[in-house]
């Protein structure tokens, strides 16, 4: 899993204990290109106080 436990440097330590987990895996970023939408996206604005009363399907877009 490429995960190891090491002593934490005082310069970067944010927790009370003196250990940190270090992962040596790499991350690869890939640019995704797509064609523009043929239609204008629809936005449904609601007041935050209304969210608990809305049906779930009305919040999730199609």
Phi and psi restraints in degrees (range 20) as a CNS / XPLOR table:
assign (resid 1 and name C) (resid 2 and name N)
       (resid 2 and name CA) (resid 2 and name C) 1.0 56.5 20.0 2
assign (resid 2 and name N) (resid 2 and name CA)
       (resid 2 and name C) (resid 3 and name N) 1.0 33.1 20.0 2
assign (resid 2 and name C) (resid 3 and name N)
       (resid 3 and name CA) (resid 3 and name C) 1.0 -112.6 20.0 2
assign (resid 3 and name N) (resid 3 and name CA)
       (resid 3 and name C) (resid 4 and name N) 1.0 132.1 20.0 2
assign (resid 3 and name C) (resid 4 and name N)
       (resid 4 and name CA) (resid 4 and name C) 1.0 -136.3 20.0 2
assign (resid 4 and name N) (resid 4 and name CA)
       (resid 4 and name C) (resid 5 and name N) 1.0 160.3 20.0 2
assign (resid 4 and name C) (resid 5 and name N)
       (resid 5 and name CA) (resid 5 and name C) 1.0 -107.8 20.0 2
assign (resid 5 and name N) (resid 5 and name CA)
       (resid 5 and name C) (resid 6 and name N) 1.0 128.1 20.0 2
assign (resid 5 and name C) (resid 6 and name N)
       (resid 6 and name CA) (resid 6 and name C) 1.0 -134.5 20.0 2
assign (resid 6 and name N) (resid 6 and name CA)
       (resid 6 and name C) (resid 7 and name N) 1.0 162.9 20.0 2
assign (resid 6 and name C) (resid 7 and name N)
       (resid 7 and name CA) (resid 7 and name C) 1.0 -68.0 20.0 2
assign (resid 7 and name N) (resid 7 and name CA)
       (resid 7 and name C) (resid 8 and name N) 1.0 136.7 20.0 2
assign (resid 7 and name C) (resid 8 and name N)
       (resid 8 and name CA) (resid 8 and name C) 1.0 -81.3 20.0 2
assign (resid 8 and name N) (resid 8 and name CA)
       (resid 8 and name C) (resid 9 and name N) 1.0 138.7 20.0 2
assign (resid 8 and name C) (resid 9 and name N)
       (resid 9 and name CA) (resid 9 and name C) 1.0 -72.1 20.0 2
assign (resid 9 and name N) (resid 9 and name CA)
       (resid 9 and name C) (resid 10 and name N) 1.0 136.1 20.0 2
assign (resid 9 and name C) (resid 10 and name N)
       (resid 10 and name CA) (resid 10 and name C) 1.0 -60.8 20.0 2
assign (resid 10 and name N) (resid 10 and name CA)
       (resid 10 and name C) (resid 11 and name N) 1.0 -25.1 20.0 2
assign (resid 10 and name C) (resid 11 and name N)
       (resid 11 and name CA) (resid 11 and name C) 1.0 -68.6 20.0 2
assign (resid 11 and name N) (resid 11 and name CA)
       (resid 11 and name C) (resid 12 and name N) 1.0 -31.5 20.0 2
assign (resid 11 and name C) (resid 12 and name N)
       (resid 12 and name CA) (resid 12 and name C) 1.0 -115.5 20.0 2
assign (resid 12 and name N) (resid 12 and name CA)
       (resid 12 and name C) (resid 13 and name N) 1.0 0.0 20.0 2
assign (resid 12 and name C) (resid 13 and name N)
       (resid 13 and name CA) (resid 13 and name C) 1.0 -69.3 20.0 2
assign (resid 13 and name N) (resid 13 and name CA)
       (resid 13 and name C) (resid 14 and name N) 1.0 130.3 20.0 2
assign (resid 13 and name C) (resid 14 and name N)
       (resid 14 and name CA) (resid 14 and name C) 1.0 -120.1 20.0 2
assign (resid 14 and name N) (resid 14 and name CA)
       (resid 14 and name C) (resid 15 and name N) 1.0 -8.9 20.0 2
assign (resid 14 and name C) (resid 15 and name N)
       (resid 15 and name CA) (resid 15 and name C) 1.0 -111.4 20.0 2
assign (resid 15 and name N) (resid 15 and name CA)
       (resid 15 and name C) (resid 16 and name N) 1.0 165.2 20.0 2
assign (resid 15 and name C) (resid 16 and name N)
       (resid 16 and name CA) (resid 16 and name C) 1.0 -70.7 20.0 2
assign (resid 16 and name N) (resid 16 and name CA)
       (resid 16 and name C) (resid 17 and name N) 1.0 -30.6 20.0 2
assign (resid 16 and name C) (resid 17 and name N)
       (resid 17 and name CA) (resid 17 and name C) 1.0 -80.6 20.0 2
assign (resid 17 and name N) (resid 17 and name CA)
       (resid 17 and name C) (resid 18 and name N) 1.0 166.8 20.0 2
assign (resid 17 and name C) (resid 18 and name N)
       (resid 18 and name CA) (resid 18 and name C) 1.0 -101.8 20.0 2
assign (resid 18 and name N) (resid 18 and name CA)
       (resid 18 and name C) (resid 19 and name N) 1.0 17.9 20.0 2
assign (resid 18 and name C) (resid 19 and name N)
       (resid 19 and name CA) (resid 19 and name C) 1.0 -117.9 20.0 2
assign (resid 19 and name N) (resid 19 and name CA)
       (resid 19 and name C) (resid 20 and name N) 1.0 155.9 20.0 2
assign (resid 19 and name C) (resid 20 and name N)
       (resid 20 and name CA) (resid 20 and name C) 1.0 -138.7 20.0 2
assign (resid 20 and name N) (resid 20 and name CA)
       (resid 20 and name C) (resid 21 and name N) 1.0 152.1 20.0 2
assign (resid 20 and name C) (resid 21 and name N)
       (resid 21 and name CA) (resid 21 and name C) 1.0 -93.2 20.0 2
assign (resid 21 and name N) (resid 21 and name CA)
       (resid 21 and name C) (resid 22 and name N) 1.0 134.1 20.0 2
assign (resid 21 and name C) (resid 22 and name N)
       (resid 22 and name CA) (resid 22 and name C) 1.0 -123.5 20.0 2
assign (resid 22 and name N) (resid 22 and name CA)
       (resid 22 and name C) (resid 23 and name N) 1.0 126.5 20.0 2
assign (resid 22 and name C) (resid 23 and name N)
       (resid 23 and name CA) (resid 23 and name C) 1.0 -109.0 20.0 2
assign (resid 23 and name N) (resid 23 and name CA)
       (resid 23 and name C) (resid 24 and name N) 1.0 130.4 20.0 2
assign (resid 23 and name C) (resid 24 and name N)
       (resid 24 and name CA) (resid 24 and name C) 1.0 -104.1 20.0 2
assign (resid 24 and name N) (resid 24 and name CA)
       (resid 24 and name C) (resid 25 and name N) 1.0 11.6 20.0 2
assign (resid 24 and name C) (resid 25 and name N)
       (resid 25 and name CA) (resid 25 and name C) 1.0 -70.7 20.0 2
assign (resid 25 and name N) (resid 25 and name CA)
       (resid 25 and name C) (resid 26 and name N) 1.0 156.1 20.0 2
assign (resid 25 and name C) (resid 26 and name N)
       (resid 26 and name CA) (resid 26 and name C) 1.0 -103.9 20.0 2
assign (resid 26 and name N) (resid 26 and name CA)
       (resid 26 and name C) (resid 27 and name N) 1.0 158.7 20.0 2
assign (resid 26 and name C) (resid 27 and name N)
       (resid 27 and name CA) (resid 27 and name C) 1.0 -117.3 20.0 2
assign (resid 27 and name N) (resid 27 and name CA)
       (resid 27 and name C) (resid 28 and name N) 1.0 135.0 20.0 2
assign (resid 27 and name C) (resid 28 and name N)
       (resid 28 and name CA) (resid 28 and name C) 1.0 -112.5 20.0 2
assign (resid 28 and name N) (resid 28 and name CA)
       (resid 28 and name C) (resid 29 and name N) 1.0 128.0 20.0 2
assign (resid 28 and name C) (resid 29 and name N)
       (resid 29 and name CA) (resid 29 and name C) 1.0 -98.8 20.0 2
assign (resid 29 and name N) (resid 29 and name CA)
       (resid 29 and name C) (resid 30 and name N) 1.0 133.5 20.0 2
assign (resid 29 and name C) (resid 30 and name N)
       (resid 30 and name CA) (resid 30 and name C) 1.0 -122.0 20.0 2
assign (resid 30 and name N) (resid 30 and name CA)
       (resid 30 and name C) (resid 31 and name N) 1.0 130.4 20.0 2
assign (resid 30 and name C) (resid 31 and name N)
       (resid 31 and name CA) (resid 31 and name C) 1.0 -79.7 20.0 2
assign (resid 31 and name N) (resid 31 and name CA)
       (resid 31 and name C) (resid 32 and name N) 1.0 131.3 20.0 2
assign (resid 31 and name C) (resid 32 and name N)
       (resid 32 and name CA) (resid 32 and name C) 1.0 -108.0 20.0 2
assign (resid 32 and name N) (resid 32 and name CA)
       (resid 32 and name C) (resid 33 and name N) 1.0 124.1 20.0 2
assign (resid 32 and name C) (resid 33 and name N)
       (resid 33 and name CA) (resid 33 and name C) 1.0 -112.8 20.0 2
assign (resid 33 and name N) (resid 33 and name CA)
       (resid 33 and name C) (resid 34 and name N) 1.0 142.8 20.0 2
assign (resid 33 and name C) (resid 34 and name N)
       (resid 34 and name CA) (resid 34 and name C) 1.0 -143.3 20.0 2
assign (resid 34 and name N) (resid 34 and name CA)
       (resid 34 and name C) (resid 35 and name N) 1.0 165.7 20.0 2
assign (resid 34 and name C) (resid 35 and name N)
       (resid 35 and name CA) (resid 35 and name C) 1.0 -80.1 20.0 2
assign (resid 35 and name N) (resid 35 and name CA)
       (resid 35 and name C) (resid 36 and name N) 1.0 151.3 20.0 2
assign (resid 35 and name C) (resid 36 and name N)
       (resid 36 and name CA) (resid 36 and name C) 1.0 -65.3 20.0 2
assign (resid 36 and name N) (resid 36 and name CA)
       (resid 36 and name C) (resid 37 and name N) 1.0 156.4 20.0 2
assign (resid 36 and name C) (resid 37 and name N)
       (resid 37 and name CA) (resid 37 and name C) 1.0 -65.3 20.0 2
assign (resid 37 and name N) (resid 37 and name CA)
       (resid 37 and name C) (resid 38 and name N) 1.0 144.0 20.0 2
assign (resid 37 and name C) (resid 38 and name N)
       (resid 38 and name CA) (resid 38 and name C) 1.0 -82.0 20.0 2
assign (resid 38 and name N) (resid 38 and name CA)
       (resid 38 and name C) (resid 39 and name N) 1.0 -17.4 20.0 2
assign (resid 38 and name C) (resid 39 and name N)
       (resid 39 and name CA) (resid 39 and name C) 1.0 -127.0 20.0 2
assign (resid 39 and name N) (resid 39 and name CA)
       (resid 39 and name C) (resid 40 and name N) 1.0 159.1 20.0 2
assign (resid 39 and name C) (resid 40 and name N)
       (resid 40 and name CA) (resid 40 and name C) 1.0 -77.5 20.0 2
assign (resid 40 and name N) (resid 40 and name CA)
       (resid 40 and name C) (resid 41 and name N) 1.0 130.5 20.0 2
assign (resid 40 and name C) (resid 41 and name N)
       (resid 41 and name CA) (resid 41 and name C) 1.0 -63.2 20.0 2
assign (resid 41 and name N) (resid 41 and name CA)
       (resid 41 and name C) (resid 42 and name N) 1.0 148.4 20.0 2
assign (resid 41 and name C) (resid 42 and name N)
       (resid 42 and name CA) (resid 42 and name C) 1.0 -98.8 20.0 2
assign (resid 42 and name N) (resid 42 and name CA)
       (resid 42 and name C) (resid 43 and name N) 1.0 134.5 20.0 2
assign (resid 42 and name C) (resid 43 and name N)
       (resid 43 and name CA) (resid 43 and name C) 1.0 -117.6 20.0 2
assign (resid 43 and name N) (resid 43 and name CA)
       (resid 43 and name C) (resid 44 and name N) 1.0 130.8 20.0 2
assign (resid 43 and name C) (resid 44 and name N)
       (resid 44 and name CA) (resid 44 and name C) 1.0 -114.0 20.0 2
assign (resid 44 and name N) (resid 44 and name CA)
       (resid 44 and name C) (resid 45 and name N) 1.0 110.7 20.0 2
assign (resid 44 and name C) (resid 45 and name N)
       (resid 45 and name CA) (resid 45 and name C) 1.0 -97.7 20.0 2
assign (resid 45 and name N) (resid 45 and name CA)
       (resid 45 and name C) (resid 46 and name N) 1.0 132.5 20.0 2
assign (resid 45 and name C) (resid 46 and name N)
       (resid 46 and name CA) (resid 46 and name C) 1.0 -134.3 20.0 2
assign (resid 46 and name N) (resid 46 and name CA)
       (resid 46 and name C) (resid 47 and name N) 1.0 158.1 20.0 2
assign (resid 46 and name C) (resid 47 and name N)
       (resid 47 and name CA) (resid 47 and name C) 1.0 -73.1 20.0 2
assign (resid 47 and name N) (resid 47 and name CA)
       (resid 47 and name C) (resid 48 and name N) 1.0 144.2 20.0 2
assign (resid 47 and name C) (resid 48 and name N)
       (resid 48 and name CA) (resid 48 and name C) 1.0 -57.7 20.0 2
assign (resid 48 and name N) (resid 48 and name CA)
       (resid 48 and name C) (resid 49 and name N) 1.0 -31.9 20.0 2
assign (resid 48 and name C) (resid 49 and name N)
       (resid 49 and name CA) (resid 49 and name C) 1.0 -68.4 20.0 2
assign (resid 49 and name N) (resid 49 and name CA)
       (resid 49 and name C) (resid 50 and name N) 1.0 -19.4 20.0 2
assign (resid 49 and name C) (resid 50 and name N)
       (resid 50 and name CA) (resid 50 and name C) 1.0 -84.7 20.0 2
assign (resid 50 and name N) (resid 50 and name CA)
       (resid 50 and name C) (resid 51 and name N) 1.0 -16.3 20.0 2
assign (resid 50 and name C) (resid 51 and name N)
       (resid 51 and name CA) (resid 51 and name C) 1.0 -57.7 20.0 2
assign (resid 51 and name N) (resid 51 and name CA)
       (resid 51 and name C) (resid 52 and name N) 1.0 -43.1 20.0 2
assign (resid 51 and name C) (resid 52 and name N)
       (resid 52 and name CA) (resid 52 and name C) 1.0 -62.0 20.0 2
assign (resid 52 and name N) (resid 52 and name CA)
       (resid 52 and name C) (resid 53 and name N) 1.0 -23.1 20.0 2
assign (resid 52 and name C) (resid 53 and name N)
       (resid 53 and name CA) (resid 53 and name C) 1.0 -95.0 20.0 2
assign (resid 53 and name N) (resid 53 and name CA)
       (resid 53 and name C) (resid 54 and name N) 1.0 -5.7 20.0 2
assign (resid 53 and name C) (resid 54 and name N)
       (resid 54 and name CA) (resid 54 and name C) 1.0 -81.9 20.0 2
assign (resid 54 and name N) (resid 54 and name CA)
       (resid 54 and name C) (resid 55 and name N) 1.0 142.1 20.0 2
assign (resid 54 and name C) (resid 55 and name N)
       (resid 55 and name CA) (resid 55 and name C) 1.0 -64.9 20.0 2
assign (resid 55 and name N) (resid 55 and name CA)
       (resid 55 and name C) (resid 56 and name N) 1.0 145.0 20.0 2
assign (resid 55 and name C) (resid 56 and name N)
       (resid 56 and name CA) (resid 56 and name C) 1.0 -56.9 20.0 2
assign (resid 56 and name N) (resid 56 and name CA)
       (resid 56 and name C) (resid 57 and name N) 1.0 -40.6 20.0 2
assign (resid 56 and name C) (resid 57 and name N)
       (resid 57 and name CA) (resid 57 and name C) 1.0 -66.6 20.0 2
assign (resid 57 and name N) (resid 57 and name CA)
       (resid 57 and name C) (resid 58 and name N) 1.0 -19.7 20.0 2
assign (resid 57 and name C) (resid 58 and name N)
       (resid 58 and name CA) (resid 58 and name C) 1.0 -81.6 20.0 2
assign (resid 58 and name N) (resid 58 and name CA)
       (resid 58 and name C) (resid 59 and name N) 1.0 -16.0 20.0 2
assign (resid 58 and name C) (resid 59 and name N)
       (resid 59 and name CA) (resid 59 and name C) 1.0 -88.6 20.0 2
assign (resid 59 and name N) (resid 59 and name CA)
       (resid 59 and name C) (resid 60 and name N) 1.0 -38.2 20.0 2
assign (resid 59 and name C) (resid 60 and name N)
       (resid 60 and name CA) (resid 60 and name C) 1.0 -81.8 20.0 2
assign (resid 60 and name N) (resid 60 and name CA)
       (resid 60 and name C) (resid 61 and name N) 1.0 129.2 20.0 2
assign (resid 60 and name C) (resid 61 and name N)
       (resid 61 and name CA) (resid 61 and name C) 1.0 -73.7 20.0 2
assign (resid 61 and name N) (resid 61 and name CA)
       (resid 61 and name C) (resid 62 and name N) 1.0 164.7 20.0 2
